[in-house]
Amino acid sequence: MSLIPIMLSLKGKKVVVVGGGKVAKRKIDSLLMSKAQLTVVSPKLTDELNSYYETGRIEWKQKNFTPADIEEAFLIVAATNSESVNHDVIKAAPDGRLLNAASKVQDGNISFPAHFSRGRLTIAISTAGASPLFAKKVKKELSCQYDEKYEQYLDFLFDIRHLLKKTNFSSEEKNNCLREVLSNTYLDTQKQKDMLYCMEHHKTSK
Protein backbone atom coordinates (compact mmCIF):
# COMPACT_ATOMS: atom_id res chain seq x y z
CA MET A 1 0.00 0.00 0.00
CA SER A 2 1.34 3.41 -0.97
CA LEU A 3 0.94 5.97 1.82
CA ILE A 4 1.35 9.73 1.95
CA PRO A 5 1.91 11.68 5.19
CA ILE A 6 -0.98 13.89 6.27
CA MET A 7 -2.06 15.80 9.39
CA LEU A 8 -5.70 15.17 10.23
CA SER A 9 -8.08 17.02 12.57
CA LEU A 10 -10.51 14.68 14.32
CA LYS A 11 -12.03 17.26 16.65
CA GLY A 12 -15.70 16.40 17.13
CA LYS A 13 -15.53 13.49 14.69
CA LYS A 14 -16.99 10.11 15.54
CA VAL A 15 -14.25 7.50 15.88
CA VAL A 16 -15.08 3.86 16.58
CA VAL A 17 -12.45 1.44 17.85
CA VAL A 18 -13.47 -2.21 17.69
CA GLY A 19 -11.53 -4.08 20.35
CA GLY A 20 -10.84 -3.63 24.04
CA GLY A 21 -7.38 -5.16 24.51
CA LYS A 22 -3.76 -4.01 24.42
CA VAL A 23 -3.72 -3.28 20.68
CA ALA A 24 -6.88 -1.19 20.96
CA LYS A 25 -5.40 0.70 23.91
CA ARG A 26 -2.34 1.71 21.89
CA LYS A 27 -4.59 3.12 19.18
CA ILE A 28 -6.83 4.87 21.70
CA ASP A 29 -3.83 6.44 23.44
CA SER A 30 -2.87 7.97 20.09
CA LEU A 31 -6.39 9.31 19.61
CA LEU A 32 -7.20 10.71 23.06
CA MET A 33 -5.61 14.12 22.43
CA SER A 34 -7.54 14.56 19.18
CA LYS A 35 -10.79 15.61 20.92
CA ALA A 36 -12.67 13.09 18.79
CA GLN A 37 -15.82 11.34 19.99
CA LEU A 38 -14.24 8.00 20.89
CA THR A 39 -16.42 4.91 21.10
CA VAL A 40 -15.07 1.45 21.89
CA VAL A 41 -17.00 -1.66 20.86
CA SER A 42 -15.98 -4.74 22.82
CA PRO A 43 -17.48 -7.26 25.26
CA LYS A 44 -14.61 -6.54 27.67
CA LEU A 45 -12.04 -3.83 28.37
CA THR A 46 -8.60 -3.92 29.88
CA ASP A 47 -8.37 -2.33 33.33
CA GLU A 48 -6.76 0.78 31.83
CA LEU A 49 -9.42 1.18 29.16
CA ASN A 50 -12.09 0.64 31.78
CA SER A 51 -10.60 3.53 33.75
CA TYR A 52 -10.83 5.66 30.59
CA TYR A 53 -14.50 4.75 30.37
CA GLU A 54 -15.19 5.44 34.03
CA THR A 55 -13.59 8.88 33.78
CA GLY A 56 -15.55 9.75 30.63
CA ARG A 57 -12.61 9.76 28.22
CA ILE A 58 -14.25 7.16 25.98
CA GLU A 59 -17.70 5.73 25.39
CA TRP A 60 -18.15 1.97 25.60
CA LYS A 61 -20.58 -0.35 23.85
CA GLN A 62 -20.28 -3.57 25.85
CA LYS A 63 -21.16 -5.96 23.05
CA ASN A 64 -19.90 -7.98 20.13
CA PHE A 65 -19.33 -6.07 16.90
CA THR A 66 -22.12 -5.59 14.36
CA PRO A 67 -21.98 -3.49 11.16
CA ALA A 68 -24.43 -0.99 12.69
CA ASP A 69 -21.71 0.05 15.17
CA ILE A 70 -19.67 1.79 12.47
CA GLU A 71 -22.37 3.17 10.16
CA GLU A 72 -21.84 6.78 11.28
CA ALA A 73 -18.11 6.61 12.05
CA PHE A 74 -15.70 9.04 10.38
CA LEU A 75 -12.75 6.84 11.36
CA ILE A 76 -12.90 3.10 12.05
CA VAL A 77 -10.18 1.14 13.82
CA ALA A 78 -10.20 -2.67 13.68
CA ALA A 79 -8.09 -3.66 16.69
CA THR A 80 -9.31 -6.94 18.16
CA ASN A 81 -7.21 -10.07 18.78
CA SER A 82 -9.51 -12.00 16.44
CA GLU A 83 -8.64 -12.06 12.74
CA SER A 84 -12.20 -13.03 11.86
CA VAL A 85 -13.70 -10.10 13.77
CA ASN A 86 -11.18 -7.70 12.26
CA HIS A 87 -12.09 -9.04 8.84
CA ASP A 88 -15.78 -8.46 9.59
CA VAL A 89 -15.04 -4.85 10.56
CA ILE A 90 -13.02 -4.24 7.40
CA LYS A 91 -15.69 -5.83 5.22
CA ALA A 92 -18.48 -3.82 6.88
CA ALA A 93 -16.72 -0.44 6.64
CA PRO A 94 -18.82 1.90 4.47
CA ASP A 95 -17.20 3.23 1.30
CA GLY A 96 -15.26 6.46 1.70
CA ARG A 97 -14.56 6.07 5.42
CA LEU A 98 -11.14 6.18 7.04
CA LEU A 99 -10.11 2.70 8.13
CA ASN A 100 -7.16 1.49 10.16
CA ALA A 101 -6.55 -2.26 10.34
CA ALA A 102 -4.23 -2.74 13.29
CA SER A 103 -3.07 -6.24 12.38
CA LYS A 104 -2.72 -5.68 8.61
CA VAL A 105 -2.03 -2.10 7.60
CA GLN A 106 -2.59 -2.92 3.93
CA ASP A 107 -6.22 -3.83 4.62
CA GLY A 108 -7.02 -0.25 5.60
CA ASN A 109 -6.42 3.15 4.06
CA ILE A 110 -4.62 4.92 6.93
CA SER A 111 -1.91 3.99 9.41
CA PHE A 112 -0.83 5.34 12.78
CA PRO A 113 2.86 6.29 12.56
CA ALA A 114 5.17 6.44 15.55
CA HIS A 115 5.24 10.09 16.56
CA PHE A 116 6.06 12.61 19.25
CA SER A 117 5.31 16.29 19.80
CA ARG A 118 7.16 19.29 21.12
CA GLY A 119 4.36 21.82 21.36
CA ARG A 120 3.66 22.97 17.81
CA LEU A 121 6.25 20.57 16.41
CA THR A 122 5.10 17.06 15.52
CA ILE A 123 7.42 14.47 14.05
CA ALA A 124 6.02 11.19 12.69
CA ILE A 125 7.90 8.10 11.55
CA SER A 126 6.52 5.29 9.40
CA THR A 127 8.10 2.19 7.91
CA ALA A 128 4.87 1.18 6.10
CA GLY A 129 4.68 -1.87 8.32
CA ALA A 130 8.22 -3.08 7.57
CA SER A 131 9.51 -2.69 11.12
CA PRO A 132 7.60 -0.99 13.96
CA LEU A 133 10.68 -1.55 16.14
CA PHE A 134 12.83 0.46 13.74
CA ALA A 135 10.24 3.25 13.75
CA LYS A 136 10.40 3.22 17.55
CA LYS A 137 14.21 3.38 17.39
CA VAL A 138 14.15 6.39 15.06
CA LYS A 139 11.52 8.05 17.25
CA LYS A 140 13.76 7.68 20.30
CA GLU A 141 16.76 9.13 18.46
CA LEU A 142 14.82 12.10 17.11
CA SER A 143 13.10 12.79 20.43
CA CYS A 144 16.56 13.16 21.99
CA GLN A 145 17.71 15.47 19.20
CA TYR A 146 14.55 17.58 19.34
CA ASP A 147 14.15 17.83 23.10
CA GLU A 148 11.83 19.94 25.26
CA LYS A 149 13.50 23.27 24.41
CA TYR A 150 11.97 23.04 20.94
CA GLU A 151 8.50 23.56 22.39
CA GLN A 152 9.34 27.14 23.34
CA TYR A 153 11.41 27.59 20.18
CA LEU A 154 8.42 26.74 17.96
CA ASP A 155 6.30 29.24 19.88
CA PHE A 156 9.03 31.80 19.22
CA LEU A 157 9.04 31.01 15.48
CA PHE A 158 5.26 31.32 15.44
CA ASP A 159 5.37 34.72 17.16
CA ILE A 160 8.12 36.02 14.88
CA ARG A 161 6.23 35.01 11.75
CA HIS A 162 3.08 36.80 12.86
CA LEU A 163 4.92 39.90 14.05
CA LEU A 164 6.68 40.17 10.70
CA LYS A 165 3.32 40.31 8.96
CA LYS A 166 2.61 43.53 10.86
CA THR A 167 5.85 45.26 9.87
CA ASN A 168 6.60 47.32 6.78
CA PHE A 169 9.60 45.15 5.90
CA SER A 170 10.01 44.14 2.28
CA SER A 171 9.38 40.53 1.31
CA GLU A 172 13.13 39.98 1.05
CA GLU A 173 13.73 41.41 4.53
CA LYS A 174 11.00 39.22 5.99
CA ASN A 175 12.43 36.10 4.37
CA ASN A 176 15.92 36.99 5.58
CA CYS A 177 14.63 37.36 9.10
CA LEU A 178 12.77 34.04 8.94
CA ARG A 179 15.93 32.33 7.74
CA GLU A 180 18.02 34.01 10.44
CA VAL A 181 15.89 32.72 13.32
CA LEU A 182 16.38 29.15 12.08
CA SER A 183 19.95 29.38 13.37
CA ASN A 184 20.67 27.30 16.47
CA THR A 185 21.64 30.59 18.10
CA TYR A 186 17.95 31.23 18.64
CA LEU A 187 17.48 28.12 20.71
CA ASP A 188 18.74 30.38 23.45
CA THR A 189 15.75 31.91 25.24
CA GLN A 190 17.44 35.27 25.78
CA LYS A 191 18.14 35.56 22.06
CA GLN A 192 14.48 34.82 21.44
CA LYS A 193 13.41 37.56 23.85
CA ASP A 194 15.80 40.06 22.26
CA MET A 195 14.48 39.35 18.78
CA LEU A 196 10.85 39.55 19.88
CA TYR A 197 11.57 42.86 21.59
CA CYS A 198 13.06 44.24 18.37
CA MET A 199 10.03 43.10 16.37
CA GLU A 200 7.57 44.56 18.86
CA HIS A 201 9.52 47.84 18.99
CA HIS A 202 9.49 48.09 15.20
CA LYS A 203 5.76 47.45 15.10
CA THR A 204 4.90 50.09 17.69
CA SER A 205 7.28 52.68 16.21
CA LYS A 206 5.74 52.67 12.72
Backbone as CSV, one residue per row, in Angstrom:
resi,resn,N_x,N_y,N_z,CA_x,CA_y,CA_z,C_x,C_y,C_z
1,MET,0.846,-1.195,0.000,0.000,0.000,0.000,0.878,1.240,0.000
2,SER,0.597,2.166,-0.905,1.336,3.411,-0.975,0.682,4.434,-0.060
3,LEU,1.468,5.023,0.838,0.939,5.969,1.819,1.560,7.345,1.620
4,ILE,0.797,8.387,1.919,1.350,9.732,1.947,1.137,10.288,3.352
5,PRO,2.083,11.089,3.864,1.907,11.680,5.193,0.858,12.782,5.144
6,ILE,0.067,12.880,6.215,-0.979,13.893,6.268,-1.300,14.178,7.729
7,MET,-1.608,15.440,8.047,-2.061,15.804,9.386,-3.584,15.912,9.338
8,LEU,-4.256,15.290,10.281,-5.705,15.174,10.231,-6.340,15.674,11.525
9,SER,-7.321,16.558,11.408,-8.077,17.015,12.572,-9.286,16.105,12.780
10,LEU,-9.386,15.545,13.979,-10.514,14.678,14.319,-11.441,15.320,15.350
11,LYS,-11.233,16.593,15.628,-12.031,17.260,16.651,-13.522,17.138,16.341
12,GLY,-14.257,16.558,17.284,-15.701,16.404,17.131,-16.135,15.276,16.218
13,LYS,-15.182,14.585,15.596,-15.526,13.494,14.685,-15.789,12.203,15.461
14,LYS,-16.663,11.380,14.915,-16.988,10.108,15.543,-15.958,9.048,15.133
15,VAL,-15.257,8.529,16.110,-14.247,7.498,15.884,-14.655,6.246,16.646
16,VAL,-14.686,5.125,15.952,-15.076,3.865,16.575,-13.893,2.905,16.547
17,VAL,-13.514,2.430,17.716,-12.446,1.435,17.846,-13.102,0.113,18.232
18,VAL,-12.919,-0.887,17.388,-13.473,-2.207,17.688,-12.361,-3.029,18.322
19,GLY,-12.546,-3.358,19.591,-11.530,-4.077,20.353,-11.297,-3.396,21.687
20,GLY,-11.032,-4.203,22.711,-10.840,-3.626,24.044,-9.587,-4.120,24.734
21,GLY,-8.609,-4.607,23.942,-7.383,-5.158,24.511,-6.196,-4.214,24.379
22,LYS,-4.992,-4.808,24.430,-3.764,-4.008,24.420,-3.567,-3.269,23.100
23,VAL,-3.881,-3.930,21.987,-3.721,-3.278,20.680,-4.667,-2.091,20.575
24,ALA,-5.905,-2.285,20.997,-6.884,-1.191,20.961,-6.428,-0.038,21.849
25,LYS,-5.852,-0.360,23.001,-5.404,0.704,23.908,-4.321,1.564,23.262
26,ARG,-3.385,0.928,22.544,-2.337,1.710,21.886,-2.939,2.697,20.885
27,LYS,-3.940,2.240,20.147,-4.593,3.123,19.181,-5.345,4.244,19.894
28,ILE,-6.038,3.884,20.959,-6.828,4.868,21.702,-5.921,5.913,22.340
29,ASP,-4.780,5.482,22.860,-3.835,6.436,23.440,-3.384,7.464,22.406
30,SER,-3.260,7.042,21.152,-2.874,7.968,20.086,-3.999,8.930,19.734
31,LEU,-5.234,8.523,20.022,-6.394,9.308,19.609,-6.948,10.224,20.700
32,LEU,-6.573,9.995,21.946,-7.198,10.712,23.055,-7.026,12.226,22.973
33,MET,-5.866,12.679,22.494,-5.608,14.116,22.433,-6.296,14.800,21.247
34,SER,-6.946,14.012,20.397,-7.539,14.564,19.175,-8.882,15.258,19.403
35,LYS,-9.468,15.068,20.590,-10.792,15.611,20.916,-11.891,15.033,20.027
36,ALA,-11.644,13.805,19.557,-12.674,13.093,18.789,-13.689,12.485,19.748
37,GLN,-14.833,12.086,19.200,-15.818,11.338,19.985,-15.445,9.858,19.887
38,LEU,-14.786,9.356,20.915,-14.238,8.003,20.885,-15.208,6.988,21.471
39,THR,-15.553,5.999,20.653,-16.420,4.910,21.101,-15.694,3.588,20.908
40,VAL,-15.697,2.765,21.944,-15.072,1.448,21.888,-16.163,0.385,21.874
41,VAL,-16.051,-0.541,20.943,-17.002,-1.656,20.860,-16.256,-2.930,21.240
42,SER,-16.650,-3.528,22.351,-15.980,-4.742,22.821,-16.742,-5.324,24.003
43,PRO,-16.825,-6.652,24.095,-17.482,-7.255,25.264,-16.743,-6.953,26.565
44,LYS,-15.415,-6.796,26.477,-14.608,-6.543,27.669,-13.584,-5.445,27.381
45,LEU,-13.089,-4.825,28.462,-12.037,-3.827,28.365,-10.895,-4.190,29.309
46,THR,-9.698,-3.794,28.931,-8.596,-3.924,29.883,-8.875,-2.977,31.055
47,ASP,-8.176,-3.188,32.155,-8.373,-2.330,33.330,-8.116,-0.865,32.993
48,GLU,-7.080,-0.607,32.182,-6.755,0.779,31.832,-7.839,1.403,30.966
49,LEU,-8.344,0.647,29.993,-9.418,1.184,29.156,-10.696,1.371,29.974
50,ASN,-10.919,0.493,30.928,-12.087,0.636,31.785,-11.995,1.922,32.607
51,SER,-10.773,2.273,33.009,-10.598,3.533,33.747,-10.867,4.725,32.838
52,TYR,-10.508,4.603,31.543,-10.828,5.665,30.589,-12.345,5.846,30.485
53,TYR,-13.046,4.716,30.460,-14.504,4.750,30.367,-15.118,5.369,31.619
54,GLU,-14.628,4.956,32.764,-15.194,5.443,34.031,-14.956,6.932,34.239
55,THR,-13.889,7.442,33.652,-13.592,8.878,33.777,-14.126,9.693,32.600
56,GLY,-14.891,9.046,31.711,-15.553,9.752,30.626,-14.672,10.081,29.436
57,ARG,-13.511,9.463,29.347,-12.615,9.762,28.224,-13.039,9.024,26.951
58,ILE,-13.725,7.914,27.113,-14.246,7.156,25.980,-15.667,6.698,26.292
59,GLU,-16.419,6.404,25.239,-17.703,5.732,25.390,-17.476,4.243,25.154
60,TRP,-18.340,3.410,25.731,-18.146,1.965,25.602,-19.461,1.281,25.272
61,LYS,-19.468,0.536,24.170,-20.575,-0.352,23.852,-20.146,-1.756,24.242
62,GLN,-20.689,-2.267,25.319,-20.280,-3.572,25.847,-21.027,-4.672,25.089
63,LYS,-20.487,-5.021,23.931,-21.163,-5.956,23.051,-20.208,-6.473,21.991
64,ASN,-20.638,-7.517,21.302,-19.898,-7.985,20.129,-20.164,-7.043,18.956
65,PHE,-19.224,-6.979,18.044,-19.335,-6.070,16.899,-20.463,-6.458,15.955
66,THR,-21.174,-5.442,15.468,-22.124,-5.592,14.361,-21.898,-4.424,13.406
67,PRO,-22.200,-4.574,12.131,-21.980,-3.488,11.165,-22.631,-2.162,11.553
68,ALA,-23.743,-2.216,12.293,-24.431,-0.987,12.692,-23.554,-0.107,13.586
69,ASP,-22.569,-0.711,14.252,-21.713,0.045,15.174,-20.846,1.078,14.480
70,ILE,-20.591,0.899,13.179,-19.672,1.794,12.474,-20.340,2.575,11.343
71,GLU,-21.662,2.515,11.268,-22.369,3.168,10.163,-22.110,4.668,10.096
72,GLU,-21.983,5.321,11.256,-21.835,6.776,11.281,-20.409,7.214,11.618
73,ALA,-19.476,6.282,11.656,-18.107,6.611,12.045,-17.352,7.335,10.937
74,PHE,-16.596,8.341,11.318,-15.704,9.038,10.384,-14.419,8.237,10.223
75,LEU,-13.941,7.675,11.344,-12.750,6.835,11.358,-13.066,5.542,12.085
76,ILE,-12.663,4.432,11.490,-12.904,3.104,12.053,-11.557,2.429,12.308
77,VAL,-11.410,1.846,13.484,-10.179,1.135,13.823,-10.529,-0.310,14.183
78,ALA,-10.007,-1.248,13.397,-10.204,-2.672,13.683,-9.012,-3.148,14.503
79,ALA,-9.224,-3.382,15.795,-8.091,-3.656,16.689,-8.398,-4.749,17.705
80,THR,-9.044,-5.818,17.260,-9.306,-6.939,18.164,-8.184,-7.967,18.015
81,ASN,-8.203,-8.975,18.889,-7.212,-10.066,18.778,-7.764,-11.230,17.964
82,SER,-8.877,-10.978,17.269,-9.512,-12.003,16.441,-9.435,-11.590,14.971
83,GLU,-8.748,-12.370,14.163,-8.639,-12.062,12.740,-10.006,-12.056,12.062
84,SER,-10.871,-12.957,12.484,-12.196,-13.031,11.858,-13.032,-11.796,12.169
85,VAL,-12.957,-11.316,13.409,-13.704,-10.104,13.770,-13.130,-8.899,13.037
86,ASN,-11.809,-8.795,12.998,-11.182,-7.696,12.264,-11.606,-7.719,10.801
87,HIS,-11.661,-8.902,10.229,-12.089,-9.037,8.836,-13.531,-8.569,8.677
88,ASP,-14.375,-8.890,9.645,-15.779,-8.459,9.588,-15.881,-6.934,9.631
89,VAL,-15.042,-6.315,10.451,-15.043,-4.850,10.556,-14.617,-4.234,9.228
90,ILE,-13.530,-4.753,8.669,-13.015,-4.242,7.398,-14.058,-4.394,6.289
91,LYS,-14.684,-5.546,6.244,-15.690,-5.828,5.218,-16.912,-4.924,5.370
92,ALA,-17.260,-4.602,6.623,-18.478,-3.816,6.878,-18.258,-2.314,6.773
93,ALA,-17.002,-1.872,6.686,-16.718,-0.438,6.642,-17.363,0.205,5.419
94,PRO,-18.182,1.236,5.606,-18.815,1.904,4.466,-17.767,2.535,3.544
95,ASP,-18.100,2.621,2.268,-17.196,3.229,1.297,-16.877,4.678,1.690
96,GLY,-15.646,5.074,1.472,-15.259,6.459,1.704,-14.899,6.791,3.130
97,ARG,-14.912,5.805,4.031,-14.556,6.069,5.424,-13.065,5.802,5.642
98,LEU,-12.519,6.452,6.655,-11.143,6.185,7.039,-11.114,4.897,7.849
99,LEU,-10.173,4.014,7.492,-10.112,2.701,8.131,-8.677,2.336,8.463
100,ASN,-8.465,1.992,9.725,-7.161,1.491,10.158,-7.325,0.046,10.606
101,ALA,-6.560,-0.838,9.963,-6.555,-2.256,10.341,-5.275,-2.511,11.125
102,ALA,-5.410,-2.673,12.430,-4.234,-2.740,13.293,-3.322,-3.916,12.955
103,SER,-3.890,-5.049,12.617,-3.074,-6.244,12.385,-2.488,-6.293,10.975
104,LYS,-3.184,-5.689,10.001,-2.718,-5.681,8.612,-2.954,-4.296,8.017
105,VAL,-1.907,-3.480,8.053,-2.029,-2.095,7.604,-2.579,-2.009,6.186
106,GLN,-2.179,-2.958,5.339,-2.586,-2.919,3.930,-4.077,-3.131,3.728
107,ASP,-4.777,-3.620,4.742,-6.222,-3.826,4.623,-7.022,-2.558,4.882
108,GLY,-6.343,-1.526,5.372,-7.022,-0.252,5.604,-6.517,0.806,4.644
109,ASN,-6.888,2.067,4.916,-6.420,3.152,4.056,-5.643,4.220,4.829
110,ILE,-5.478,4.029,6.146,-4.619,4.917,6.926,-3.818,4.077,7.924
111,SER,-2.698,4.651,8.374,-1.906,3.988,9.408,-1.604,4.994,10.507
112,PHE,-1.206,4.491,11.658,-0.827,5.338,12.782,0.699,5.293,12.910
113,PRO,1.402,6.325,12.457,2.861,6.295,12.562,3.317,6.514,13.998
114,ALA,4.545,6.056,14.289,5.168,6.435,15.554,5.375,7.948,15.504
115,HIS,5.109,8.647,16.604,5.242,10.095,16.564,5.495,10.654,17.958
116,PHE,5.950,11.894,17.986,6.062,12.615,19.252,5.891,14.098,18.950
117,SER,5.564,14.859,19.969,5.314,16.289,19.797,6.145,17.103,20.771
118,ARG,6.518,18.263,20.302,7.156,19.291,21.122,6.362,20.576,20.905
119,GLY,5.234,20.674,21.579,4.361,21.817,21.362,3.817,21.816,19.947
120,ARG,4.151,22.846,19.183,3.659,22.973,17.811,4.373,22.039,16.835
121,LEU,5.477,21.467,17.269,6.248,20.574,16.410,5.795,19.135,16.597
122,THR,5.438,18.481,15.499,5.096,17.062,15.520,5.962,16.343,14.497
123,ILE,6.598,15.272,14.936,7.425,14.468,14.045,6.878,13.044,14.033
124,ALA,6.574,12.538,12.842,6.020,11.193,12.687,6.962,10.328,11.878
125,ILE,7.017,9.046,12.225,7.902,8.096,11.551,7.105,6.868,11.151
126,SER,7.214,6.489,9.887,6.522,5.295,9.403,7.472,4.430,8.588
127,THR,7.345,3.132,8.750,8.098,2.194,7.911,7.148,1.397,7.023
128,ALA,5.885,1.871,6.906,4.872,1.180,6.097,4.727,-0.283,6.513
129,GLY,4.860,-0.523,7.804,4.677,-1.873,8.324,5.913,-2.755,8.271
130,ALA,7.018,-2.251,7.715,8.221,-3.079,7.575,8.835,-3.424,8.923
131,SER,8.898,-2.441,9.817,9.508,-2.693,11.125,9.073,-1.641,12.139
132,PRO,8.003,-1.909,12.891,7.596,-0.989,13.957,8.707,-0.741,14.975
133,LEU,9.573,-1.737,15.193,10.677,-1.550,16.137,11.683,-0.526,15.625
134,PHE,11.927,-0.536,14.306,12.831,0.464,13.743,12.217,1.853,13.852
135,ALA,10.921,1.961,13.606,10.235,3.247,13.752,10.370,3.754,15.180
136,LYS,10.249,2.847,16.143,10.402,3.220,17.547,11.830,3.682,17.831
137,LYS,12.804,3.014,17.216,14.209,3.383,17.392,14.472,4.796,16.855
138,VAL,13.965,5.067,15.652,14.145,6.395,15.056,13.443,7.457,15.899
139,LYS,12.267,7.125,16.388,11.522,8.054,17.250,12.340,8.424,18.482
140,LYS,12.959,7.425,19.097,13.762,7.678,20.300,14.939,8.586,19.983
141,GLU,15.606,8.324,18.850,16.761,9.131,18.463,16.358,10.576,18.185
142,LEU,15.265,10.754,17.450,14.825,12.103,17.112,14.287,12.857,18.328
143,SER,13.641,12.126,19.234,13.100,12.791,20.428,14.216,13.292,21.333
144,CYS,15.394,12.660,21.244,16.562,13.161,21.988,17.147,14.389,21.290
145,GLN,17.168,14.343,19.967,17.711,15.471,19.204,16.823,16.701,19.333
146,TYR,15.509,16.492,19.218,14.552,17.584,19.341,13.899,17.494,20.717
147,ASP,14.601,17.983,21.718,14.147,17.834,23.097,13.150,18.931,23.478
148,GLU,12.909,19.074,24.786,11.827,19.938,25.258,12.034,21.416,24.921
149,LYS,13.277,21.844,24.712,13.496,23.269,24.412,12.860,23.687,23.096
150,TYR,12.570,22.708,22.229,11.970,23.040,20.940,10.510,23.467,21.075
151,GLU,9.879,23.119,22.192,8.497,23.558,22.390,8.442,25.083,22.451
152,GLN,9.306,25.685,23.256,9.343,27.142,23.342,9.863,27.746,22.043
153,TYR,10.833,27.080,21.429,11.410,27.594,20.181,10.353,27.687,19.081
154,LEU,9.482,26.686,18.982,8.423,26.741,17.960,7.423,27.851,18.258
155,ASP,7.156,28.108,19.529,6.298,29.240,19.881,6.954,30.548,19.452
156,PHE,8.265,30.617,19.644,9.029,31.797,19.215,8.930,31.997,17.703
157,LEU,9.135,30.918,16.934,9.035,31.014,15.476,7.639,31.459,15.042
158,PHE,6.640,30.940,15.733,5.255,31.320,15.437,5.049,32.818,15.680
159,ASP,5.541,33.302,16.824,5.369,34.718,17.162,6.106,35.619,16.177
160,ILE,7.338,35.226,15.818,8.120,36.021,14.877,7.402,36.129,13.535
161,ARG,6.905,35.015,13.059,6.230,35.005,11.755,5.035,35.953,11.741
162,HIS,4.262,35.951,12.828,3.077,36.796,12.863,3.427,38.266,13.114
163,LEU,4.493,38.516,13.853,4.924,39.904,14.048,5.449,40.497,12.747
164,LEU,6.146,39.687,11.971,6.679,40.174,10.695,5.566,40.615,9.745
165,LYS,4.442,39.947,9.827,3.319,40.309,8.956,2.817,41.719,9.242
166,LYS,3.105,42.215,10.462,2.610,43.532,10.862,3.642,44.637,10.640
167,THR,4.818,44.265,10.136,5.854,45.255,9.868,5.739,45.780,8.440
168,ASN,6.537,46.804,8.144,6.595,47.321,6.776,7.852,46.828,6.065
169,PHE,8.423,45.737,6.550,9.595,45.151,5.897,9.220,44.696,4.481
170,SER,10.214,44.697,3.615,10.007,44.140,2.280,9.932,42.622,2.379
171,SER,9.460,41.992,1.324,9.376,40.527,1.308,10.751,39.904,1.518
172,GLU,11.767,40.515,0.901,13.130,39.981,1.048,13.611,40.099,2.496
173,GLU,13.325,41.218,3.127,13.731,41.415,4.527,13.017,40.425,5.447
174,LYS,11.747,40.190,5.182,11.000,39.223,5.992,11.577,37.827,5.847
175,ASN,11.866,37.436,4.610,12.433,36.101,4.371,13.814,35.961,4.998
176,ASN,14.599,37.022,4.949,15.917,36.988,5.577,15.807,36.804,7.083
177,CYS,14.846,37.480,7.658,14.632,37.356,9.103,14.178,35.953,9.470
178,LEU,13.266,35.391,8.686,12.770,34.043,8.945,13.881,33.001,8.811
179,ARG,14.790,33.236,7.882,15.931,32.328,7.744,16.911,32.497,8.912
180,GLU,17.078,33.736,9.342,18.023,34.013,10.437,17.622,33.284,11.724
181,VAL,16.330,33.301,12.047,15.895,32.716,13.320,15.902,31.187,13.289
182,LEU,16.215,30.597,12.133,16.384,29.148,12.077,17.754,28.715,12.589
183,SER,18.631,29.678,12.819,19.952,29.379,13.373,19.817,28.819,14.788
184,ASN,20.680,27.874,15.119,20.671,27.296,16.467,20.907,28.342,17.545
185,THR,21.433,29.483,17.148,21.638,30.588,18.098,20.342,30.937,18.811
186,TYR,19.237,30.815,18.076,17.946,31.231,18.635,17.254,30.146,19.457
187,LEU,17.969,29.066,19.706,17.479,28.115,20.707,17.669,28.688,22.109
188,ASP,18.514,29.683,22.185,18.741,30.383,23.452,17.556,31.299,23.750
189,THR,16.972,31.160,24.930,15.748,31.912,25.242,15.978,33.421,25.305
190,GLN,17.168,33.833,25.734,17.443,35.272,25.784,17.515,35.856,24.381
191,LYS,18.101,35.108,23.449,18.138,35.555,22.058,16.723,35.690,21.499
192,GLN,15.867,34.755,21.876,14.478,34.822,21.436,13.807,36.090,21.962
193,LYS,14.022,36.373,23.245,13.406,37.558,23.851,13.920,38.841,23.189
194,ASP,15.220,38.875,22.904,15.798,40.062,22.263,15.184,40.288,20.881
195,MET,15.049,39.222,20.113,14.479,39.351,18.775,13.012,39.775,18.841
196,LEU,12.260,39.185,19.743,10.854,39.554,19.883,10.708,41.018,20.298
197,TYR,11.599,41.456,21.169,11.571,42.865,21.593,11.800,43.782,20.392
198,CYS,12.772,43.435,19.555,13.059,44.238,18.366,11.856,44.295,17.425
199,MET,11.196,43.147,17.253,10.033,43.098,16.374,8.884,43.936,16.939
200,GLU,8.652,43.817,18.232,7.574,44.562,18.862,7.872,46.066,18.800
201,HIS,9.130,46.419,19.028,9.516,47.838,18.988,9.317,48.412,17.576
202,HIS,9.668,47.621,16.577,9.491,48.092,15.196,8.016,48.291,14.884
203,LYS,7.201,47.375,15.384,5.756,47.451,15.095,5.140,48.694,15.711
204,THR,5.527,48.979,16.975,4.903,50.095,17.690,5.481,51.457,17.282
205,SER,6.643,51.417,16.592,7.283,52.682,16.212,6.936,53.109,14.790
206,LYS,6.075,52.320,14.095,5.737,52.669,12.717,4.915,53.972,12.676
